[in-house]
Amino acid sequence: MFNFDEPRYEKVVSDALALRPQIEAAVDKVCEQGYSNIFFIGCGGTWAHTLPMKYWVETTTADVDVHCEIAAEFLACPPKAFNKDSVCVFSTRTGTTPEIIEAAKFCQEQGARTLMYVSNDNTPATEYADYKFFSFAEDDVLCEAIYTYQITLVARFLKNAGAFPKYDTFMEEFGNIAPYLIKAKDAQDERCAAMAEDFKDTDYHMVIGSGMLWGEAYDYAMCILEEMQWIKTKSIHAAEFFHGTIELCEEGTSLIMLYGEDDTRKLMDRVDNFTHMLADEKGVHVRVNKFDTAEVELPFSDPEFRKIVSPMVTYTITERLSCHLEHVRQPPAHHASLLPPDELLILSNCCCCLQASCSERLACRLISGVNQNSCPVPPSCAGRIMASVDEQAFGITMLGRPLFTSLFVGLILGGVQQGVIVGAALESMFMGAIMVGAAVPPEVYASGVLGCAFAVITGTGTATAVALALPVSVFLQVWRNFCYAVPGAFACKKIETALANRDLAKANLYHLTIVPLSIGIPSALLVFGSLFFGADLINNALNAIPQFRDGRPQRCVRRHGLHRLRSSYQDHGR
């Protein structure tokens, strides 16, 4: 399957299922102590995923009182039913969502017990969890992990309330669900790829659900198509479709219908029947695409069990559409989500690839792991090593500036004082040479190191360093622009292909080699060759660069007095 890591997926689901003993022990203890009601509290998707749990409980028994609350609203106006005997259930991937943290803290302060699933352990939210359940889950499989946790938890509460006598059978069969979910994805993959091609230019969708799948309709519309894909989408309860939304159905309108296996299927059928009537009587053809859990093979012996997992199954199969839709649409800031979410980082400050594509920018970020402002360049000398460490490990800390690299060069060459003086002079000259956005300023690393090295070796001072560094920096600036434009374009294509195939290793390899080496190797050779072969090489090279003054070409090296460099360099035995 495209962009799907089967072993990773199976591990995430299996790890969540393995939490069963911990969940059972916690629920049993809560039930033993007694409770008045259960509050599911979340934000966005984590709130939407609680709605099926409420529906399940309310259509099973009246002995368990369940509420679903949006965290921010819960804090602004706590429901009257909430009290110190309430049980509060939370789910969070990051463990850092402010509303979740504050809500959990408030509940605990009021004496209520808090149960929390988190996929990042030892995060701020867990501080306020009386019972914590941890298993690692990434964004593209987070919902399966959350549903596994919530289904297990609710099933145990229902069992202890005497409302789920088939609990043991269900849980045993539920523990085998991972391979069936993978099979369901595979069965829907080709169809979803075709749907994505059909939908790639559609700018508005209606997502319709009911019963156990109303929460999924809400989640898929808002959290997936709107938030992730930037597509205008409306979530509609099937029972409410005829109270307004019906008037918006026109030729080509996209209806995504989520069919579950509870008693509200007839409400979905009513909407489906209307679409046929609309075509037959008015000649208006809407585009209807159904995702029906009844078509999915599951490991259950009792048909009633299928209803319970229908939200989890629906999310699993609709993810295939999301994946393919993103691929064919390639929305600007979301091309990156072809990669595991934990590797998704802010891309906007990666300079080199602002001139390329989002994929290459992402590759930059994946490699560096920090907020870098320039491409990685292989070091040409000790000073360049420091510059590279600066950019790649710590962001722009200015360790690659002449003020620092000249000190480093001075330490190596035995002229610390001279290195400091030269560094200060070069820094004043290159003070404004900083990468901002896609701007490529004169190169300060190799040119600064080279200028300082010659100045220290020859003892000729800052005049030599400045006169040498300036033309070298301009030359390397021109070369770097060329590398971004030509090898960079080639690298971009290669990285795009690698990321589309989810081959992070190859994407990293291309990014680390093509552009950086095309920039770094010539810089390294320039520094090494100049120091090794002496003044003749650098003098002749720079003398070949004309400088126009008063309409007449002047030789910049001699005009700036660099002709003295040769003899001085030779005097020092080089």
C-alpha positions in Angstrom: 0.0 0.0 0.0 1.1 3.5 -0.8 2.7 5.4 2.1 1.8 2.7 4.7 4.1 1.1 7.2 2.4 -2.2 8.1 4.8 -3.3 10.9 4.6 0.1 12.5 0.8 0.1 12.3 0.4 -3.4 13.7 2.8 -2.5 16.6 0.9 0.6 17.6 -2.4 -1.2 17.6 -1.0 -4.2 19.4 0.7 -2.0 22.1 -2.6 -0.3 22.7 -4.4 -3.6 23.1 -1.7 -4.7 25.5 -2.9 -2.0 27.9 -6.0 -4.1 28.7 -4.8 -5.4 32.1 -3.9 -1.9 33.3 -7.2 -0.5 32.1 -9.2 -3.3 33.7 -7.4 -2.9 37.0 -8.1 0.9 37.0 -11.8 0.6 36.1 -12.3 -2.2 38.7 -10.8 0.0 41.4 -12.9 3.0 40.4 -16.0 0.8 40.4 -15.1 -0.6 43.8 -14.8 2.9 45.2 -18.0 4.0 43.5 -18.7 6.8 41.0 -21.5 9.1 40.0 -20.9 9.5 36.3 -18.2 9.5 33.6 -17.0 12.6 31.7 -15.1 12.1 28.5 -13.2 15.4 27.9 -11.2 16.2 24.8 -10.4 18.8 22.1 -11.1 18.4 18.4 -10.5 14.9 17.4 -10.1 13.6 20.9 -13.5 15.0 21.7 -15.1 13.6 18.5 -13.8 10.1 19.3 -15.7 10.2 22.6 -19.1 10.6 20.9 -19.4 6.9 19.9 -18.6 5.9 23.4 -21.5 8.0 24.7 -23.9 6.5 22.1 -22.8 3.0 22.9 -23.4 3.4 26.6 -26.7 5.2 26.2 -28.1 2.6 23.8 -26.9 -0.2 26.1 -27.9 0.8 29.7 -29.3 3.7 31.7 -27.2 2.7 34.7 -24.0 4.4 33.6 -24.3 8.2 33.1 -21.9 9.4 30.4 -21.1 13.0 29.3 -18.9 14.2 26.4 -17.3 17.6 27.0 -15.1 20.0 25.0 -12.3 20.8 27.3 -12.3 24.6 26.9 -16.1 24.7 27.3 -15.9 22.4 30.3 -13.5 24.8 32.0 -15.5 27.9 31.1 -18.8 26.4 32.4 -18.5 23.1 34.3 -21.7 21.0 34.0 -23.9 20.7 37.1 -23.6 17.0 36.9 -19.8 17.2 37.4 -18.8 16.5 41.0 -16.1 15.0 43.2 -17.4 11.5 42.5 -17.1 11.9 38.7 -14.7 9.9 36.6 -12.9 12.0 34.0 -11.4 10.3 30.9 -8.8 12.0 28.7 -6.8 11.2 25.6 -3.8 13.1 24.2 -0.9 12.3 21.9 1.5 15.1 22.9 0.5 15.4 26.5 1.0 19.2 26.1 -2.4 20.4 24.9 -3.2 23.4 27.2 -6.9 22.7 27.5 -6.4 19.1 28.4 -3.8 19.9 31.0 -6.0 22.6 32.6 -9.1 20.4 32.5 -7.3 17.4 34.1 -5.8 19.7 36.7 -9.3 21.2 37.5 -10.9 17.8 37.7 -8.2 16.5 40.1 -8.5 19.6 42.3 -12.2 19.0 42.6 -11.6 15.5 43.9 -12.6 13.7 40.7 -10.6 10.8 39.5 -8.7 11.2 36.2 -7.8 8.5 33.6 -5.6 9.5 30.8 -4.3 7.8 27.7 -1.1 9.5 26.4 1.3 8.5 23.6 4.1 10.6 24.9 5.0 9.6 28.4 6.1 11.9 31.2 4.5 15.0 29.7 2.7 17.8 31.6 -0.8 16.2 31.2 0.3 13.0 33.0 1.0 15.1 36.2 -2.7 15.3 36.7 -3.6 11.7 35.9 -4.6 9.4 38.7 -4.4 6.5 36.2 -2.1 6.8 33.2 -2.0 4.5 30.2 0.9 4.9 27.9 1.7 3.4 24.5 3.5 5.2 21.7 1.3 6.2 18.8 1.9 8.5 15.8 -0.7 10.8 14.3 -1.7 8.6 11.4 -2.5 5.7 13.8 -3.3 7.7 16.9 -7.1 7.3 16.5 -6.8 3.5 16.5 -4.8 3.6 19.7 -7.4 6.0 21.3 -10.3 3.9 20.2 -8.7 0.8 21.6 -8.2 2.5 25.0 -11.7 3.9 25.1 -13.5 0.7 23.9 -11.6 -1.4 26.5 -12.4 1.1 29.2 -16.1 1.5 28.4 -16.5 -2.3 27.9 -15.1 -2.8 31.4 -17.4 -0.2 32.9 -20.4 -1.8 31.2 -19.3 -5.3 32.4 -19.0 -4.1 36.0 -22.5 -2.5 35.6 -23.9 -5.8 34.5 -24.7 -4.5 31.1 -22.2 -6.4 29.0 -22.3 -10.2 29.8 -20.4 -11.0 26.6 -17.4 -8.9 27.7 -14.8 -11.7 27.9 -15.7 -13.0 24.4 -15.6 -9.6 22.9 -12.3 -8.7 24.4 -10.7 -11.9 23.3 -11.8 -11.4 19.8 -11.1 -7.7 19.9 -7.5 -8.5 20.7 -7.1 -10.0 17.2 -8.3 -7.0 15.3 -5.0 -5.5 14.0 -4.6 -7.8 10.9 -8.2 -7.3 10.0 -7.8 -3.5 10.0 -4.7 -3.9 7.8 -6.7 -6.1 5.4 -9.5 -3.5 5.3 -7.0 -0.8 4.4 -5.6 -2.9 1.6 -9.1 -3.7 0.3 -9.9 0.0 0.1 -6.6 1.3 -1.2 -7.2 1.1 -4.9 -10.6 2.5 -4.7 -9.4 5.4 -2.5 -6.7 6.2 -5.0 -9.3 6.5 -7.7 -11.5 8.7 -5.5 -8.6 10.9 -4.7 -7.9 11.5 -8.4 -11.6 12.3 -8.8 -11.6 14.6 -5.8 -8.3 16.4 -6.3 -9.9 19.6 -7.6 -13.1 19.4 -5.5 -13.1 22.3 -3.1 -16.2 21.3 -1.0 -17.4 18.1 0.6 -20.2 17.0 2.8 -19.4 14.2 5.3 -22.5 12.5 6.6 -22.8 10.1 9.6 -25.1 9.0 12.3 -25.2 6.9 15.5 -21.8 5.4 16.3 -20.3 7.2 13.3 -21.5 10.8 13.9 -18.3 11.5 15.8 -16.2 10.1 12.9 -18.1 12.3 10.4 -17.3 15.4 12.5 -13.7 14.3 12.9 -13.1 13.5 9.3 -14.6 16.8 8.1 -12.9 19.1 10.5 -9.7 17.4 11.6 -8.8 15.6 8.4 -10.2 17.4 5.3 -10.2 20.9 6.8 -7.2 20.9 9.1 -4.9 18.6 7.2 -6.1 19.1 3.6 -7.4 22.7 3.6 -10.6 21.6 2.0 -13.9 23.3 2.9 -16.0 20.6 4.4 -19.3 20.3 6.4 -20.1 17.5 8.8 -23.8 16.6 8.7 -25.8 14.3 10.9 -28.0 12.1 8.7 -31.1 13.0 10.6 -30.4 16.7 10.1 -29.6 16.5 6.4 -33.1 17.5 5.4 -33.2 20.5 7.7 -31.2 22.9 5.5 -28.3 21.0 4.0 -30.5 19.5 1.4 -30.9 22.9 -0.2 -27.1 23.0 -1.0 -27.1 19.8 -3.1 -26.4 20.8 -6.7 -24.8 19.2 -9.7 -21.5 17.6 -8.7 -21.8 18.1 -5.0 -19.6 15.6 -3.1 -21.3 13.5 -0.4 -19.1 11.2 1.7 -21.3 8.9 3.6 -20.1 6.9 6.6 -22.2 3.8 7.1 -22.1 2.0 10.5 -23.9 -1.0 11.8 -26.2 0.3 14.5 -29.9 1.1 14.3 -29.3 4.5 12.6 -28.4 2.9 9.2 -32.0 3.7 8.1 -31.2 7.4 8.5 -28.3 7.0 6.2 -30.4 5.1 3.7 -32.9 8.0 3.7 -30.1 10.4 2.6 -28.9 7.9 -0.1 -32.5 7.5 -1.4 -32.8 11.3 -1.7 -29.7 11.4 -4.0 -31.4 9.0 -6.4 -34.6 11.0 -6.3 -32.7 14.1 -7.0 -31.2 12.6 -10.1 -34.4 11.0 -11.3 -36.8 13.9 -10.8 -34.6 17.0 -11.1 -31.7 15.7 -13.2 -29.2 16.8 -10.5 -26.4 14.3 -10.0 -24.4 14.5 -6.8 -21.3 12.4 -6.3 -21.9 9.8 -3.5 -19.1 7.8 -2.0 -19.9 5.4 0.8 -17.7 3.8 3.4 -19.6 0.9 4.9 -18.2 -1.1 7.8 -20.6 -3.9 6.9 -18.4 -4.7 4.0 -15.3 -5.2 6.2 -14.3 -8.6 7.5 -13.8 -8.6 11.3 -12.8 -11.2 13.8 -16.1 -11.2 15.7 -18.5 -14.1 16.3 -21.4 -11.8 17.4 -22.8 -9.2 14.9 -23.4 -6.9 17.9 -19.7 -6.6 18.4 -19.2 -5.0 15.0 -21.2 -1.9 16.0 -18.7 -1.3 18.9 -15.6 -1.1 16.6 -17.3 0.6 13.7 -15.7 4.1 14.4 -12.3 2.5 14.6 -12.9 0.6 11.3 -14.2 3.7 9.6 -11.2 5.8 10.6 -8.9 3.0 9.3 -10.4 2.8 5.9 -11.0 6.6 5.3 -7.3 7.1 6.1 -6.6 5.6 2.7 -8.6 8.3 1.0 -6.8 11.0 3.1 -3.4 9.6 2.2 -4.1 9.4 -1.6 -5.9 12.8 -1.6 -3.0 14.5 0.0 -0.6 12.9 -2.5 -2.5 14.0 -5.6 -3.4 17.5 -4.3 0.0 18.2 -2.7 -1.3 21.2 -0.7 1.6 23.7 0.0 2.2 23.2 3.7 1.0 19.6 4.0 3.2 17.8 1.5 5.2 16.9 4.5 2.5 14.8 6.1 3.6 12.0 3.7 6.1 11.4 6.5 5.6 10.1 10.1 4.1 13.0 12.1 6.7 12.9 14.8 9.1 13.9 12.2 7.1 16.8 11.0 8.7 20.1 12.0 8.3 23.7 11.1 9.7 24.1 7.7 9.6 27.8 7.0 13.1 28.8 8.2 15.0 26.3 6.2 16.7 28.6 3.7 18.3 26.5 1.0 15.1 24.8 0.1 12.9 27.8 0.1 14.4 28.0 -3.4 13.4 24.4 -3.9 10.3 22.5 -2.7 8.5 21.6 0.5 9.9 18.1 0.3 13.5 19.2 0.3 12.7 21.7 3.1 11.3 18.8 5.0 14.4 16.7 4.3 16.5 19.5 5.6 14.5 19.5 8.8 14.6 15.7 9.2 18.3 15.7 8.9 19.2 18.6 11.1 16.4 18.3 13.6 16.8 22.0 14.4 15.8 25.3 13.1 18.5 25.8 10.5 19.0 28.8 8.1 21.3 27.3 5.6 22.2 24.1 3.9 24.7 21.7 5.4 28.1 22.2 3.9 31.0 19.8 4.4 33.9 21.5 6.3 36.9 22.6 4.4 39.0 23.2 7.5 38.8 23.5 11.2 37.0 26.8 10.9 34.5 25.3 8.5 33.9 22.5 10.9 32.8 24.9 13.5 30.5 26.7 11.0 28.9 23.4 10.1 28.4 22.4 13.7 26.8 25.8 14.3 24.3 25.4 11.5 23.4 21.8 11.9 23.3 21.2 15.6 22.4 24.4 17.2 20.8 26.6 14.6 22.4 30.0 13.9 24.5 30.7 17.0 27.1 32.7 15.0 29.9 30.2 15.7 30.7 30.2 12.0 31.2 33.9 11.9 34.7 35.3 11.2 34.9 36.6 14.8 35.0 33.0 16.1 36.5 31.1 13.2 39.5 33.5 13.0 40.2 32.9 16.7 40.1 29.2 16.0 42.4 29.6 13.0 44.7 31.7 15.2 44.9 29.0 17.8 45.9 26.4 15.3 48.5 28.6 13.5 50.0 30.0 16.7 48.7 33.6 16.2 45.8 34.0 18.6 46.2 37.8 18.9 46.5 38.3 15.2 43.5 35.9 14.7 41.3 38.0 17.0 42.3 41.2 15.3 41.7 39.8 11.8 38.4 38.3 12.9 37.2 41.6 14.2 38.1 43.3 11.0 36.4 40.6 8.8 33.3 40.6 11.1 32.9 44.3 10.6 33.1 43.8 6.8 30.6 40.9 6.8 28.3 42.1 9.5 25.3 42.2 7.3 26.0 39.0 5.5 23.2 36.8 7.0 20.8 34.5 5.2 17.3 35.8 5.4 14.6 33.9 3.6 15.9 32.9 0.2 18.6 35.6 0.0 22.1 34.2 -0.5 24.7 36.7 0.9 28.4 36.7 0.3 30.0 33.5 1.7 31.8 34.3 5.0 33.0 30.9 6.2 35.6 29.7 3.7 36.5 33.3 2.7 37.0 34.3 6.4 39.1 31.3 7.2 41.2 31.7 4.1 41.8 35.4 4.7 42.7 34.9 8.3 45.0 32.0 7.6 47.0 34.0 5.1 47.1 37.1 7.3 48.4 35.1 10.3 50.9 33.0 8.3 52.4 36.1 6.5 52.0 38.5 9.4 50.7 41.1 7.0 47.7 42.0 9.1 44.1 42.8 8.4 44.7 44.5 5.1 45.6 41.2 3.5 42.7 39.4 5.1 40.1 41.9 4.0 41.5 42.2 0.5 41.5 38.4 0.1 38.3 37.6 1.8 36.1 40.0 -0.1 36.6 38.7 -3.7 36.7 35.1 -2.5 33.4 35.5 -0.7 31.7 37.0 -3.8 33.1 34.2 -6.0 31.7 31.6 -3.6 28.4 33.4 -3.4 28.0 33.1 -7.2 29.0 29.4 -7.0 26.5 28.7 -4.2 23.7 30.3 -6.2 24.6 28.1 -9.1 24.6 25.0 -6.9 21.1 25.9 -5.5 19.8 26.4 -9.0 21.3 23.4 -10.9 22.3 20.6 -8.5 19.5 21.8 -6.2 16.8 21.3 -8.8 18.1 17.8 -9.5 18.2 17.0 -5.8 14.7 18.3 -5.4 13.4 15.9 -7.9 15.2 13.0 -6.3 14.0 13.9 -2.8 10.4 14.4 -4.0 10.4 10.9 -5.4 12.0 9.4 -2.3 9.5 11.0 0.0 6.6 9.9 -2.1 7.8 6.4 -1.7 8.3 7.0 2.0 12.1 6.2 1.7 13.5 8.6 4.3 16.9 7.1 4.2 17.2 7.8 0.5 15.8 11.3 0.9 18.3 12.1 3.6 21.1 10.7 1.4 20.2 12.9 -1.5 19.9 16.0 0.7 23.2 15.4 2.4 25.1 14.7 -0.7 24.0 16.5 -3.9 23.8 20.2 -2.9 26.1 20.2 0.1 28.9 18.4 -1.7 28.5 20.6 -4.8 29.0 23.6 -2.5 31.4 22.2 0.1 33.9 20.4 -2.1 34.9 23.4 -4.2 35.1 25.5 -1.0 37.3 22.9 0.7 39.5 22.6 -2.4 39.9 26.4 -2.6 41.0 26.7 1.0 43.2 23.6 0.9 44.8 24.5 -2.5 45.4 28.1 -1.6 47.2 27.2 1.6 49.0 24.2 0.1 50.2 25.8 -3.1 50.8 29.3 -1.7 50.3 32.8 -3.0 50.8 32.0 -6.7 47.5 30.2 -7.0 45.4 32.6 -5.1 47.2 35.6 -6.6 46.8 34.5 -10.2 43.1 33.5 -9.6 42.1 36.8 -8.1 44.1 38.8 -10.6 41.9 37.3 -13.3 38.8 38.9 -11.8 38.3 42.4 -13.3 36.9 45.3 -11.3 35.4 48.1 -13.2 36.2 51.7 -12.2 35.4 54.8 -14.2 34.4 52.6 -17.1 37.7 50.9 -17.2 38.6 47.4 -15.9 41.1 47.4 -13.0 42.9 44.5 -11.5 41.4 44.3 -8.0 44.3 42.3 -6.5 47.0 44.9 -7.4 44.7 47.8 -6.6 44.2 46.5 -3.1 47.9 45.7 -2.6 47.6 41.9 -2.7 50.6 41.8 -5.0 52.6 42.0 -1.8 51.1 38.8 -0.6 53.2 36.6 -2.8 56.5 37.7 -1.5 55.3 37.8 2.1 54.0 34.3 1.8 57.3 33.1 0.3 59.2 34.8 3.1 57.5 32.5 5.5 58.6 29.4 3.8 55.5 28.5 2.0 
